[in-house]
Each structure stands twice: as C-alpha cells, then as structure tokens.
Amino acid sequence: MERRDFLKAFALTSGVFLASPILSYGKGEYPVNPEPNKYHKVPLLPWGYVELDPDEAFKRGHLGYFAGECGAATFWAVISSLT
C-alpha cells in the first residue's frame, strides 16, 4: 500500500467516524427523559451567595494541583468549598 492510498483511506474512515453522530442526530437514537429528575431538587433562582474562606480555598487548590494540575485544581477548590 502506498502512502497516498493510506492517507486517502485514513481520511475517509476518520471523516465517516466524525460525521456519524451528526448524521444520526434527531433519529430517536438518543433517549429523552421527559420527567424531571426526582432525586435532586434544584432550588429556585436566584441562588444565594456563599462566601468562601480564602485560606481554605487556597489549601484545597494547592492540594488539588497535585491531582489534576492548574485548571482542575482551581475548579475543585471552588466547587468543593461550596458544598
């Protein structure tokens, strides 16, 4: 097999693979849950403001950096401080 033929076959298969979710969207393959989630009650808006402790968020962010680096550590520090 020549390099050109390999690249053509690769482009064709990757194009079909990437286009398949787009082409099959809306054909009833994805289940839709019409009833609201009965296990988690979401409070009505506006949600209250929760003041975070800066020192505690700093400690959590520092510890989270070793688990998932910069962005993940920041996200984890803020979200885990809200709970």
C-alpha positions as CSV (number, residue, x, y, z in Angstrom):
1,M,0.0,0.0,0.0
2,E,1.4,3.4,-1.0
3,R,1.4,6.3,1.4
4,R,-1.1,8.2,-0.7
5,D,-3.6,5.3,-0.6
6,F,-3.2,5.0,3.1
7,L,-3.8,8.7,3.7
8,K,-7.0,8.6,1.5
9,A,-8.3,5.6,3.4
10,F,-7.5,7.2,6.8
11,A,-9.2,10.5,5.8
12,L,-12.3,8.6,4.6
13,T,-12.7,6.5,7.7
14,S,-12.0,9.3,10.1
15,G,-14.5,11.5,8.2
16,V,-17.2,8.9,8.4
17,F,-16.3,8.3,12.1
18,L,-16.6,12.0,12.9
19,A,-19.7,12.7,10.8
20,S,-21.7,9.7,12.1
21,P,-23.0,11.4,15.3
22,I,-24.0,14.5,13.3
23,L,-25.8,12.5,10.6
24,S,-27.7,10.3,13.2
25,Y,-28.8,13.2,15.4
26,G,-32.6,13.5,15.7
27,K,-33.4,10.0,14.6
28,G,-34.6,8.8,18.0
29,E,-31.3,7.1,18.9
30,Y,-30.7,9.3,22.0
31,P,-33.2,8.7,24.9
32,V,-35.0,11.7,26.2
33,N,-36.2,11.8,29.8
34,P,-39.4,13.9,29.8
35,E,-39.9,13.8,33.6
36,P,-37.8,16.0,35.8
37,N,-35.1,14.5,38.0
38,K,-37.0,13.3,41.1
39,Y,-33.8,12.6,43.1
40,H,-32.2,16.1,43.0
41,K,-34.3,19.1,43.8
42,V,-32.8,22.2,42.3
43,P,-33.6,25.4,44.3
44,L,-35.4,28.2,42.6
45,L,-33.5,31.2,41.3
46,P,-31.9,33.5,42.5
47,W,-29.5,31.2,44.3
48,G,-27.9,32.5,47.5
49,Y,-24.4,33.8,47.6
50,V,-21.9,31.7,49.6
51,E,-18.8,33.5,50.9
52,L,-15.7,31.3,50.6
53,D,-12.9,31.2,53.1
54,P,-9.8,32.3,51.1
55,D,-7.4,30.3,53.2
56,E,-9.4,27.1,52.9
57,A,-9.8,27.6,49.1
58,F,-6.0,28.2,48.8
59,K,-5.3,25.0,50.7
60,R,-7.7,23.0,48.6
61,G,-6.3,24.4,45.4
62,H,-2.8,23.6,46.4
63,L,-3.7,20.0,47.2
64,G,-5.8,19.7,44.1
65,Y,-2.9,20.8,41.9
66,F,-1.1,17.5,42.5
67,A,-4.2,15.6,41.4
68,G,-5.1,17.5,38.3
69,E,-2.8,20.5,37.8
70,C,-3.9,24.1,37.4
71,G,-7.4,24.3,35.9
72,A,-8.7,21.2,37.7
73,A,-7.2,22.3,41.0
74,T,-9.0,25.7,40.7
75,F,-12.3,24.2,39.8
76,W,-12.1,21.6,42.5
77,A,-11.1,24.1,45.2
78,V,-14.1,26.4,44.4
79,I,-16.7,23.6,43.9
80,S,-15.7,21.6,46.9
81,S,-15.7,24.8,49.1
82,L,-19.3,25.4,48.1
83,T,-20.6,22.1,49.5
